[in-house]
Every structure is written in C-alpha cells, then in structure tokens.
Amino acid sequence: MGIILSISDFQYGRTKIALNPIQETDLGEYIDAVESEYLPQLFGKELYDLFIADWNAPVVGVPTATRFAVVYNPFVYQNDTVLIQSEGIKEMLKDMVYYLFVRDMPTRVTTVGLERVLGENSEYVSAITHDVTSRYNQGIETFDTIQYYMRVFDKINYPEYKGITLNFASIY
C-alpha cells in the first residue's frame, strides 16, 4: 500500500469509491502508482528523497521536519500581494487517485460494487457530467499551490526544490 494513502481513505467524502474485494487490490495499485509518480514530480527527486526519509523516521507516517509538515498539511498563507490555500498533500493525492481509478473503470461504481449498464432504461454518465475531471483538477490546484509555496513564498526553506509543472485535465 502507499506510504500516505490507504484504501480506507476512499470510504467517505468526495472521493468515496464503493469497492468489491477484487477492486481493493486494483485501488491499492493505483495508490502506489500515483504516489510514486506524483510525489517526485511535486518535490523534485532530491527533496522527495528527503521528504520520504523524514516521513519514515523517527515517527513513521508523519512528517516531522517543519518544512515538510507545512506543505503536507492544509494551509492558508498571505503576503502583501498573494493569498494561497492548499488542501494538503493527502487530499491532493486522493483527488488524483480518484480521478484515475474512476476514469479507468469500464463499468459504473455503485454501493454494491461494479455494474455494467445494460437495458433501455439506463443512462450513460460521462466523466464530464459525473464531475470526475474536477477531482483531478482540484488535486492539480493543490499541487500547484504547494509548489508555489516552496518555489516562491518560502524558497529559503526548500533549496532542493526542483518540482515539475503539471497541467489540468481538459473536459473536452
């Protein structure tokens, strides 16, 4: 399972995914893939390695260094010219996993598991009308805000920062 996220993070809220036991394995793979892809892009390789080392010691599962706790947790900061808000790294990752997992589902997700839509009384709901893409874009907004904080707002505390810019997903 991921270092930050677990399957239980998708049981409630805006990123709730109803799963059967087979899908839990699939979701775990998505969690691993998203964390291993997006966290190095968020920080850059060197800062990512330092974040992981801090995450794993001395208390596993919590960033202990102030500079990592600041960007991991939700925040709101303002200077003379700009106000920035972040939902935190965990919510960012949840939004991205949700989008990628649900987008790739060949069937619809229901409270009893997956269902294939059949019959004339069924209606296909696209990712646009289901608002799946907005979850990813919310994750990207948080991603960008965290990077902005490290790159501009408090660059003195993140000299190793070399993150990669990501783009929003288009609904078209």
Salt bridges, closest charged atoms under 4 A:
ASP9 OD1 - LYS90 NZ 3.18
GLU46 OE1 - LYS162 NZ 3.94
ASP49 OD2 - LYS45 NZ 2.83
GLU87 OE1 - ARG14 NH2 2.66
GLU91 OE2 - LYS94 NZ 3.25
ASP95 OD2 - ARG14 NH2 2.74
ASP104 OD1 - ARG103 NE 2.91
GLU115 OE1 - ARG108 NH2 2.59
ASP131 OD2 - ARG135 NH1 3.99
GLU160 OE1 - ARG67 NH1 2.79
